[in-house]
């Protein structure tokens, strides 16, 4: 049996165990009323900020689930928010990309110390960018220095003009190369979406398959995540889903549901059920061998500006480590794209997890952005601390 086959067989067996465990607890009584009431209060607090729709799901160590919704899925009709509604996964997919890269390392098909040039010769060039000095590990950890530049919109007018634009990965990288690096490789930390576009290209070069296909074959199917679907260049989402809204300024709330993801090669729609399953399986060691999971959890501090959103936050390889108010830390990777903003978290042992998805991004002022982030972070913290002291 090849190393690839062994890896996939192990993930398939782990997925079967996960599904069996969930089935065994499916008829258990709901989580305790205090935890459920707190979840409901926290979702309502997010809605009270002006966020149109909120859905949240918490999974306890014994598999019992609590769900809560608040607000509306459609401001025109007043349709209620579904607790099983789809949303754009956005940057949470970076965890999927990192998982596949680490699986490939475990199989001996690449090394985290490989340079970008080793896999993509002459792609990272110009304006001080040098792919011969940047490693795969630095791309994963956002320490490459590659400037964070992707096409996007800052107004309703730009949204309507650009929402169906389609870019190849090569075009996205070329746009980033028009900017000088933020710092020399390995000498700082700055969130870099183009770095993960490059990782998707490396996955394809190493396997011969697009990154989304490797994610489907190695993670989604083995774990039974049938509510996580690659959207590609489609501007639509599976149903049910809440309409996604973006607040650009006073009197400028726009339904931005209809749009193509900029990095469509690794764009997925998902649900709170699947995102909880993914995080629990990953941290429980069901997707990666112990050495690779330990590599994933080797962290560095995030930059001072990002500390506003992730106080005390540290970044590993496609995972964020954040402190818990009850002691210890948890692991997460939030995502925000096209009006959908999602925060999540899982304890270090993978036994307790929480996901909250919001279908409105209040991006008109820094204060609104931070208030929304803080309210969602409070929901995650309260959910993970509901069982007592966190993990260390």
HUVEN-V328003 format. One record per run of one state. SS is the DSSP state (@ for helix, = for strand, . for the rest). FROM is the first residue (numbers start at 1). TO is the last residue. Records with the same first field share a line. If there is no record, write none. Layout:
SS=FROM-TO, FROM-TO
This chain:
.=1-2, 26-32, 49-52, 60-64, 73-79, 81-85, 89-89, 107-114, 120-124, 127-128, 131-134, 142-155, 163-168, 178-192, 208-210, 224-228, 231-240, 242-244, 250-251, 256-263, 267-267, 271-271, 284-289, 297-299, 302-305, 309-313, 316-319, 324-328, 333-334, 338-339, 348-352, 359-359, 362-365, 386-390, 392-392
@=3-25, 33-48, 90-106, 116-119, 136-141, 156-162, 169-177, 193-207, 211-223, 264-266, 272-283, 290-296, 306-308, 366-385
==53-59, 65-72, 80-80, 86-88, 115-115, 125-126, 129-130, 135-135, 229-230, 241-241, 245-249, 252-255, 268-270, 300-301, 314-315, 320-323, 329-332, 335-337, 340-347, 353-358, 360-361, 391-391
